[in-house]
Amino acid sequence: MTGPRIRAATPADLDTVLAFWRTAAEGTSISDDRDGVARLVDRDPEALILAEQHGELVGTVIAGFDGWRCHLYRLAVHPRRRRQGIATALLAAAEERLVALGGRRGDAMVLVRNETAHHAWRAAGYAPEEHWRRWVKPLTG
């Protein structure tokens, strides 16, 4: 079996990505709508990275860099395609992108309850930093 084709998302991929996340991703975000993903792709066209096999979307990751820190979000692999190296390929592409932009350390948003994701992130060399806590405030009503 050949590895997945890795590429940046385009505006034409938005609906497919949103449908994919409903199947493959854990949890939802305030930005998980067409406008939110469109803003991401418009602002940073290389940030949303897709994995495809045989023309089918099988994985995603968002690799954002704000000039200070590297952030990874929405690492998701289709449930039937897990444990086939897709997440590894996506994270390699994301890390390569972030290093090319000048990033020195990546951080990932991982749901506390998503034990499957914890194993995947640990296998990729990431570890939780228990002394930090994410603080959030919705900026829109």
N, CA, C and O atoms as a DFTB+ gen file, in Angstrom:
564 C
 N C O
     1  1       0.844      -1.181       0.000
     2  2       0.000       0.000       0.000
     3  2       0.885       1.239       0.000
     4  3       1.838       1.319       0.776
     5  1       0.582       2.199      -0.857
     6  2       1.349       3.425      -0.907
     7  2       0.826       4.391       0.147
     8  3      -0.313       4.290       0.604
     9  1       1.690       5.330       0.519
    10  2       1.304       6.320       1.514
    11  2       0.290       7.294       0.954
    12  3       0.026       7.328      -0.248
    13  1      -0.267       8.076       1.844
    14  2      -1.276       9.039       1.396
    15  2      -0.637      10.194       0.629
    16  3       0.544      10.498       0.796
    17  1      -1.438      10.820      -0.204
    18  2      -1.054      12.063      -0.873
    19  2      -1.333      13.182       0.127
    20  3      -2.452      13.310       0.625
    21  1      -0.331      13.981       0.417
    22  2      -0.455      15.077       1.373
    23  2      -0.476      16.385       0.593
    24  3       0.369      16.621      -0.270
    25  1      -1.454      17.233       0.907
    26  2      -1.543      18.526       0.216
    27  2      -2.280      19.522       1.102
    28  3      -2.953      19.149       2.062
    29  1      -2.137      20.787       0.758
    30  2      -2.874      21.848       1.450
    31  2      -4.308      21.884       0.927
    32  3      -4.567      21.635      -0.250
    33  1      -5.220      22.197       1.824
    34  2      -6.624      22.338       1.438
    35  2      -6.811      23.577       0.573
    36  3      -6.033      24.527       0.653
    37  1      -7.846      23.555      -0.248
    38  2      -8.239      24.701      -1.052
    39  2      -9.678      25.067      -0.673
    40  3     -10.353      24.290       0.002
    41  1     -10.145      26.228      -1.098
    42  2     -11.547      26.569      -0.825
    43  2     -12.540      25.513      -1.324
    44  3     -13.614      25.360      -0.743
    45  1     -12.200      24.797      -2.373
    46  2     -13.093      23.762      -2.896
    47  2     -13.231      22.566      -1.951
    48  3     -14.148      21.761      -2.115
    49  1     -12.348      22.438      -0.975
    50  2     -12.354      21.304      -0.044
    51  2     -13.192      21.540       1.208
    52  3     -13.386      20.607       1.987
    53  1     -13.690      22.742       1.426
    54  2     -14.291      23.095       2.712
    55  2     -15.432      22.180       3.138
    56  3     -15.426      21.683       4.264
    57  1     -16.396      21.949       2.278
    58  2     -17.537      21.106       2.646
    59  2     -17.109      19.666       2.921
    60  3     -17.628      19.019       3.830
    61  1     -16.165      19.175       2.135
    62  2     -15.654      17.821       2.330
    63  2     -14.953      17.701       3.680
    64  3     -15.138      16.716       4.394
    65  1     -14.157      18.696       4.024
    66  2     -13.443      18.693       5.305
    67  2     -14.429      18.714       6.467
    68  3     -14.284      17.946       7.418
    69  1     -15.422      19.581       6.398
    70  2     -16.410      19.655       7.486
    71  2     -17.170      18.346       7.653
    72  3     -17.409      17.913       8.780
    73  1     -17.551      17.714       6.555
    74  2     -18.230      16.421       6.623
    75  2     -17.289      15.354       7.192
    76  3     -17.702      14.510       7.987
    77  1     -16.034      15.402       6.778
    78  2     -15.034      14.455       7.283
    79  2     -14.871      14.585       8.792
    80  3     -14.817      13.579       9.500
    81  1     -14.793      15.817       9.290
    82  2     -14.622      16.006      10.738
    83  2     -15.803      15.448      11.525
    84  3     -15.620      14.970      12.645
    85  1     -16.996      15.498      10.972
    86  2     -18.145      14.928      11.668
    87  2     -17.999      13.415      11.841
    88  3     -18.550      12.844      12.782
    89  1     -17.268      12.772      10.951
    90  2     -17.039      11.332      11.020
    91  2     -15.774      10.983      11.797
    92  3     -15.764      10.021      12.565
    93  1     -14.711      11.754      11.604
    94  2     -13.392      11.341      12.070
    95  2     -12.845      12.103      13.269
    96  3     -11.961      11.594      13.957
    97  1     -13.339      13.301      13.541
    98  2     -12.765      14.128      14.606
    99  2     -13.574      13.998      15.891
   100  3     -14.773      13.722      15.864
   101  1     -12.903      14.201      16.997
   102  2     -13.559      14.206      18.303
   103  2     -13.884      15.642      18.671
   104  3     -13.068      16.541      18.465
   105  1     -15.063      15.858      19.211
   106  2     -15.421      17.195      19.678
   107  2     -15.665      18.166      18.551
   108  3     -15.395      17.877      17.385
   109  1     -16.181      19.323      18.915
   110  2     -16.399      20.387      17.948
   111  2     -15.849      21.684      18.517
   112  3     -15.629      21.815      19.721
   113  1     -15.636      22.617      17.640
   114  2     -15.093      23.911      17.999
   115  2     -16.038      24.994      17.496
   116  3     -16.845      24.768      16.595
   117  1     -15.925      26.145      18.081
   118  2     -16.718      27.293      17.644
   119  2     -16.422      27.643      16.179
   120  3     -17.240      28.275      15.512
   121  1     -15.259      27.232      15.688
   122  2     -14.856      27.533      14.307
   123  2     -15.178      26.425      13.312
   124  3     -14.831      26.532      12.136
   125  1     -15.832      25.370      13.767
   126  2     -16.142      24.243      12.888
   127  2     -17.377      24.511      12.037
   128  3     -18.389      23.817      12.135
   129  1     -17.266      25.521      11.213
   130  2     -18.309      25.805      10.234
   131  2     -17.630      26.313       8.974
   132  3     -16.428      26.576       8.964
   133  1     -18.412      26.448       7.915
   134  2     -17.828      26.829       6.623
   135  2     -17.089      28.159       6.705
   136  3     -15.993      28.293       6.161
   137  1     -17.681      29.146       7.380
   138  2     -17.025      30.452       7.491
   139  2     -15.703      30.351       8.245
   140  3     -14.714      30.967       7.851
   141  1     -15.684      29.579       9.325
   142  2     -14.462      29.435      10.111
   143  2     -13.340      28.790       9.325
   144  3     -12.206      29.271       9.347
   145  1     -13.646      27.706       8.632
   146  2     -12.614      27.016       7.856
   147  2     -12.207      27.855       6.647
   148  3     -11.036      27.860       6.265
   149  1     -13.156      28.559       6.045
   150  2     -12.833      29.440       4.911
   151  2     -11.866      30.551       5.344
   152  3     -10.940      30.888       4.606
   153  1     -12.078      31.113       6.530
   154  2     -11.160      32.145       7.036
   155  2      -9.756      31.593       7.220
   156  3      -8.766      32.243       6.885
   157  1      -9.687      30.376       7.761
   158  2      -8.379      29.745       7.946
   159  2      -7.657      29.581       6.610
   160  3      -6.501      29.983       6.472
   161  1      -8.334      28.994       5.635
   162  2      -7.712      28.731       4.334
   163  2      -7.369      30.035       3.622
   164  3      -6.352      30.116       2.933
   165  1      -8.207      31.052       3.783
   166  2      -7.935      32.350       3.167
   167  2      -6.732      33.034       3.824
   168  3      -5.868      33.579       3.137
   169  1      -6.686      32.999       5.153
   170  2      -5.623      33.694       5.889
   171  2      -4.277      32.980       5.768
   172  3      -3.237      33.623       5.630
   173  1      -4.305      31.654       5.821
   174  2      -3.071      30.870       5.781
   175  2      -3.306      29.629       4.913
   176  3      -3.628      28.559       5.431
   177  1      -3.147      29.772       3.603
   178  2      -3.519      28.703       2.667
   179  2      -2.792      27.369       2.853
   180  3      -3.242      26.348       2.333
   181  1      -1.686      27.362       3.577
   182  2      -0.936      26.120       3.768
   183  2      -1.217      25.467       5.125
   184  3      -0.680      24.395       5.405
   185  1      -2.037      26.082       5.965
   186  2      -2.217      25.598       7.338
   187  2      -3.047      24.320       7.444
   188  3      -2.731      23.450       8.255
   189  1      -4.091      24.195       6.648
   190  2      -4.949      23.010       6.712
   191  2      -4.393      21.976       5.737
   192  3      -4.448      22.144       4.518
   193  1      -3.860      20.913       6.311
   194  2      -3.175      19.883       5.530
   195  2      -4.077      18.659       5.448
   196  3      -4.629      18.206       6.451
   197  1      -4.217      18.131       4.231
   198  2      -5.081      16.985       3.979
   199  2      -4.266      15.776       3.558
   200  3      -3.209      15.904       2.939
   201  1      -4.776      14.595       3.904
   202  2      -4.232      13.324       3.408
   203  2      -5.324      12.654       2.591
   204  3      -6.468      12.546       3.032
   205  1      -4.963      12.210       1.409
   206  2      -5.916      11.545       0.524
   207  2      -5.349      10.207       0.074
   208  3      -4.142      10.060      -0.124
   209  1      -6.233       9.246      -0.082
   210  2      -5.870       7.969      -0.688
   211  2      -6.976       7.600      -1.665
   212  3      -8.160       7.605      -1.327
   213  1      -6.561       7.280      -2.879
   214  2      -7.511       6.885      -3.926
   215  2      -8.610       7.934      -4.088
   216  3      -9.774       7.589      -4.293
   217  1      -8.238       9.221      -3.997
   218  2      -9.186      10.308      -4.188
   219  2     -10.101      10.579      -3.013
   220  3     -10.983      11.432      -3.113
   221  1      -9.920       9.880      -1.902
   222  2     -10.772      10.034      -0.722
   223  2     -10.004      10.749       0.392
   224  3      -8.837      10.443       0.636
   225  1     -10.647      11.684       1.056
   226  2     -10.046      12.347       2.206
   227  2      -9.976      11.348       3.353
   228  3     -10.995      10.793       3.763
   229  1      -8.764      11.120       3.875
   230  2      -8.594      10.143       4.956
   231  2      -7.986      10.753       6.208
   232  3      -7.923      10.091       7.244
   233  1      -7.536      12.009       6.137
   234  2      -6.948      12.625       7.317
   235  2      -6.730      14.116       7.150
   236  3      -6.625      14.635       6.039
   237  1      -6.663      14.799       8.310
   238  2      -6.414      16.246       8.324
   239  2      -5.548      16.613       9.516
   240  3      -5.482      15.883      10.506
   241  1      -4.898      17.734       9.407
   242  2      -4.267      18.396      10.543
   243  2      -4.165      19.880      10.190
   244  3      -3.958      20.243       9.032
   245  1      -4.313      20.716      11.191
   246  2      -4.084      22.150      11.022
   247  2      -2.763      22.468      11.700
   248  3      -2.568      22.159      12.875
   249  1      -1.854      23.089      10.953
   250  2      -0.542      23.471      11.465
   251  2      -0.419      24.984      11.345
   252  3      -0.063      25.510      10.290
   253  1      -0.718      25.672      12.434
   254  2      -0.693      27.129      12.431
   255  2       0.531      27.679      13.140
   256  3       0.999      27.116      14.130
   257  1       1.040      28.779      12.624
   258  2       2.189      29.452      13.242
   259  2       1.876      30.931      13.302
   260  3       1.586      31.552      12.280
   261  1       1.933      31.493      14.485
   262  2       1.605      32.902      14.672
   263  2       2.852      33.787      14.736
   264  3       2.765      34.964      15.087
   265  1       4.014      33.215      14.395
   266  2       5.261      33.953      14.475
   267  2       5.958      33.758      15.807
   268  3       7.124      34.120      15.969
   269  1       5.238      33.183      16.760
   270  2       5.772      32.969      18.107
   271  2       5.716      31.488      18.482
   272  3       6.694      30.913      18.959
   273  1       4.547      30.888      18.255
   274  2       4.361      29.490      18.630
   275  2       3.714      28.710      17.483
   276  3       3.023      29.267      16.630
   277  1       3.964      27.412      17.500
   278  2       3.404      26.493      16.507
   279  2       2.260      25.726      17.157
   280  3       2.423      25.111      18.211
   281  1       1.119      25.772      16.519
   282  2      -0.073      25.133      17.072
   283  2      -0.603      24.072      16.113
   284  3      -0.689      24.295      14.905
   285  1      -0.953      22.927      16.665
   286  2      -1.501      21.827      15.882
   287  2      -2.912      21.530      16.363
   288  3      -3.158      21.372      17.559
   289  1      -3.817      21.457      15.426
   290  2      -5.225      21.204      15.721
   291  2      -5.767      20.208      14.706
   292  3      -5.180      19.990      13.647
   293  1      -6.893      19.616      15.052
   294  2      -7.697      18.817      14.135
   295  2      -6.934      17.704      13.438
   296  3      -7.166      17.425      12.262
   297  1      -5.998      17.052      14.186
   298  2      -5.416      15.822      13.661
   299  2      -6.527      14.780      13.713
   300  3      -6.959      14.374      14.792
   301  1      -6.974      14.362      12.565
   302  2      -8.075      13.407      12.486
   303  2      -7.795      12.437      11.335
   304  3      -7.364      12.838      10.254
   305  1      -8.047      11.178      11.590
   306  2      -7.908      10.139      10.572
   307  2      -9.212       9.352      10.554
   308  3      -9.778       9.040      11.602
   309  1      -9.675       9.040       9.364
   310  2     -10.925       8.288       9.237
   311  2     -10.822       7.005      10.073
   312  3      -9.804       6.316      10.024
   313  1     -11.863       6.686      10.832
   314  2     -11.804       5.513      11.704
   315  2     -11.397       4.208      11.012
   316  3     -10.725       3.377      11.624
   317  1     -11.782       4.015       9.769
   318  2     -11.409       2.785       9.048
   319  2      -9.977       2.817       8.524
   320  3      -9.466       1.803       8.050
   321  1      -9.324       3.981       8.607
   322  2      -7.977       4.128       8.054
   323  2      -6.910       4.341       9.134
   324  3      -5.760       4.645       8.818
   325  1      -7.283       4.185      10.381
   326  2      -6.323       4.408      11.463
   327  2      -5.311       3.269      11.513
   328  3      -5.562       2.153      11.057
   329  1      -4.153       3.599      12.088
   330  2      -3.050       2.647      12.255
   331  2      -2.465       2.208      10.907
   332  3      -2.022       1.072      10.737
   333  1      -2.480       3.152       9.957
   334  2      -1.900       2.899       8.633
   335  2      -0.834       3.935       8.281
   336  3      -0.403       4.010       7.131
   337  1      -0.409       4.729       9.255
   338  2       0.646       5.719       9.016
   339  2       0.150       7.064       8.517
   340  3       0.958       7.929       8.181
   341  1      -1.154       7.260       8.462
   342  2      -1.696       8.517       7.941
   343  2      -1.408       9.668       8.895
   344  3      -0.955      10.727       8.460
   345  1      -1.662       9.483      10.180
   346  2      -1.366      10.539      11.155
   347  2       0.125      10.853      11.168
   348  3       0.515      12.015      11.278
   349  1       0.947       9.839      11.058
   350  2       2.400      10.043      11.016
   351  2       2.788      10.911       9.823
   352  3       3.592      11.833       9.959
   353  1       2.217      10.616       8.655
   354  2       2.512      11.400       7.447
   355  2       2.019      12.836       7.593
   356  3       2.708      13.777       7.198
   357  1       0.828      13.004       8.161
   358  2       0.291      14.356       8.369
   359  2       1.160      15.151       9.336
   360  3       1.474      16.313       9.076
   361  1       1.549      14.532      10.450
   362  2       2.376      15.251      11.423
   363  2       3.758      15.565      10.855
   364  3       4.315      16.621      11.156
   365  1       4.315      14.685      10.052
   366  2       5.604      14.972       9.413
   367  2       5.482      16.197       8.505
   368  3       6.350      17.070       8.520
   369  1       4.413      16.261       7.722
   370  2       4.203      17.422       6.841
   371  2       3.980      18.686       7.661
   372  3       4.504      19.747       7.321
   373  1       3.202      18.578       8.743
   374  2       2.935      19.736       9.593
   375  2       4.217      20.237      10.246
   376  3       4.492      21.437      10.251
   377  1       4.993      19.322      10.792
   378  2       6.237      19.713      11.458
   379  2       7.231      20.316      10.471
   380  3       7.921      21.282      10.796
   381  1       7.305      19.753       9.275
   382  2       8.181      20.298       8.239
   383  2       7.770      21.740       7.910
   384  3       8.621      22.620       7.786
   385  1       6.490      21.965       7.772
   386  2       5.981      23.310       7.490
   387  2       6.339      24.268       8.617
   388  3       6.812      25.376       8.367
   389  1       6.118      23.849       9.842
   390  2       6.360      24.736      10.983
   391  2       7.835      25.063      11.148
   392  3       8.186      26.203      11.450
   393  1       8.694      24.088      10.954
   394  2      10.135      24.340      11.027
   395  2      10.561      25.307       9.921
   396  3      11.365      26.206      10.165
   397  1      10.033      25.132       8.715
   398  2      10.363      26.031       7.597
   399  2       9.940      27.465       7.886
   400  3      10.554      28.408       7.386
   401  1       8.893      27.636       8.690
   402  2       8.426      28.971       9.058
   403  2       9.209      29.570      10.230
   404  3       9.000      30.729      10.588
   405  1      10.105      28.785      10.825
   406  2      10.904      29.277      11.945
   407  2      10.452      28.762      13.298
   408  3      10.980      29.183      14.327
   409  1       9.498      27.871      13.313
   410  2       8.993      27.338      14.575
   411  2      10.007      26.450      15.257
   412  3      10.819      25.790      14.607
   413  1       9.947      26.442      16.594
   414  2      10.887      25.643      17.372
   415  2      10.235      24.584      18.249
   416  3      10.906      23.653      18.694
   417  1       8.933      24.715      18.504
   418  2       8.246      23.721      19.323
   419  2       6.778      23.731      18.945
   420  3       6.163      24.790      18.821
   421  1       6.227      22.548      18.765
   422  2       4.816      22.447      18.443
   423  2       3.999      22.116      19.673
   424  3       4.437      21.369      20.548
   425  1       2.811      22.680      19.727
   426  2       1.875      22.280      20.776
   427  2       0.584      21.832      20.116
   428  3       0.193      22.336      19.064
   429  1      -0.065      20.879      20.755
   430  2      -1.267      20.278      20.180
   431  2      -2.426      20.412      21.147
   432  3      -2.270      20.242      22.356
   433  1      -3.586      20.716      20.599
   434  2      -4.826      20.712      21.368
   435  2      -5.385      19.291      21.305
   436  3      -5.728      18.799      20.229
   437  1      -5.474      18.634      22.466
   438  2      -5.936      17.253      22.526
   439  2      -6.973      17.153      23.642
   440  3      -6.708      17.536      24.782
   441  1      -8.139      16.643      23.311
   442  2      -9.186      16.490      24.316
   443  2      -8.745      15.552      25.436
   444  3      -8.160      14.500      25.178
   445  1      -9.022      15.928      26.651
   446  2      -8.659      15.123      27.813
   447  2      -9.277      13.729      27.725
   448  3      -8.625      12.744      28.070
   449  1     -10.511      13.638      27.272
   450  2     -11.214      12.354      27.238
   451  2     -10.828      11.460      26.055
   452  3     -11.242      10.302      26.008
   453  1     -10.053      11.965      25.114
   454  2      -9.738      11.210      23.901
   455  2      -8.462      10.385      24.093
   456  3      -7.384      10.768      23.638
   457  1      -8.604       9.263      24.767
   458  2      -7.462       8.395      25.068
   459  2      -6.765       7.885      23.802
   460  3      -5.542       7.746      23.778
   461  1      -7.536       7.609      22.764
   462  2      -6.933       7.150      21.504
   463  2      -5.967       8.198      20.979
   464  3      -4.869       7.872      20.529
   465  1      -6.379       9.455      21.039
   466  2      -5.496      10.537      20.582
   467  2      -4.261      10.649      21.460
   468  3      -3.172      10.918      20.953
   469  1      -4.405      10.448      22.763
   470  2      -3.246      10.529      23.657
   471  2      -2.171       9.547      23.203
   472  3      -0.989       9.890      23.171
   473  1      -2.572       8.340      22.855
   474  2      -1.606       7.334      22.395
   475  2      -0.928       7.775      21.094
   476  3       0.283       7.616      20.935
   477  1      -1.707       8.323      20.177
   478  2      -1.151       8.762      18.896
   479  2      -0.154       9.903      19.082
   480  3       0.929       9.891      18.497
   481  1      -0.524      10.881      19.895
   482  2       0.378      12.011      20.121
   483  2       1.650      11.566      20.834
   484  3       2.742      12.008      20.479
   485  1       1.521      10.693      21.841
   486  2       2.718      10.199      22.536
   487  2       3.626       9.441      21.573
   488  3       4.846       9.599      21.612
   489  1       3.037       8.624      20.714
   490  2       3.824       7.870      19.736
   491  2       4.580       8.796      18.790
   492  3       5.636       8.436      18.270
   493  1       4.033       9.997      18.570
   494  2       4.681      10.970      17.686
   495  2       5.707      11.826      18.422
   496  3       6.330      12.702      17.821
   497  1       5.888      11.575      19.727
   498  2       6.906      12.296      20.487
   499  2       6.401      13.478      21.290
   500  3       7.203      14.222      21.855
   501  1       5.103      13.668      21.355
   502  2       4.511      14.770      22.118
   503  2       4.172      14.281      23.527
   504  3       3.924      13.095      23.745
   505  1       4.166      15.213      24.472
   506  2       3.821      14.880      25.849
   507  2       2.986      16.008      26.435
   508  3       3.175      17.172      26.084
   509  1       2.062      15.663      27.329
   510  2       1.250      16.723      27.950
   511  2       2.088      17.558      28.917
   512  3       3.036      17.067      29.529
   513  1       1.720      18.806      29.034
   514  2       2.321      19.685      30.026
   515  2       1.238      19.983      31.051
   516  3       0.439      20.903      30.874
   517  1       1.218      19.212      32.106
   518  2       0.136      19.281      33.078
   519  2       0.104      20.599      33.854
   520  3      -0.921      20.944      34.441
   521  1       1.202      21.328      33.860
   522  2       1.229      22.577      34.631
   523  2       0.607      23.757      33.881
   524  3       0.545      24.863      34.417
   525  1       0.148      23.533      32.653
   526  2      -0.547      24.569      31.883
   527  2      -2.021      24.222      31.789
   528  3      -2.385      23.046      31.781
   529  1      -2.851      25.213      31.718
   530  2      -4.279      25.010      31.519
   531  2      -4.729      26.008      30.464
   532  3      -4.327      27.172      30.493
   533  1      -5.541      25.568      29.556
   534  2      -6.088      26.442      28.509
   535  2      -7.227      27.282      29.091
   536  3      -8.137      26.742      29.720
   537  1      -7.180      28.562      28.888
   538  2      -8.234      29.479      29.302
   539  2      -8.879      30.030      28.040
   540  3      -8.176      30.443      27.118
   541  1     -10.196      30.042      27.985
   542  2     -10.899      30.476      26.788
   543  2     -12.000      31.465      27.111
   544  3     -12.539      31.490      28.217
   545  1     -12.321      32.278      26.118
   546  2     -13.443      33.205      26.202
   547  2     -13.996      33.361      24.804
   548  3     -13.256      33.775      23.911
   549  1     -15.254      33.051      24.568
   550  2     -15.841      33.298      23.250
   551  2     -15.814      34.804      22.955
   552  3     -16.153      35.614      23.818
   553  1     -15.416      35.169      21.755
   554  2     -15.328      36.574      21.369
   555  2     -16.564      37.042      20.607
   556  3     -16.724      38.233      20.340
   557  1     -17.426      36.109      20.264
   558  2     -18.667      36.454      19.569
   559  2     -19.821      35.826      20.323
   560  3     -19.651      34.848      21.050
   561  1     -20.998      36.402      20.139
   562  2     -22.191      35.954      20.863
   563  2     -22.653      34.658      20.422
   564  3     -23.647      34.148      20.938
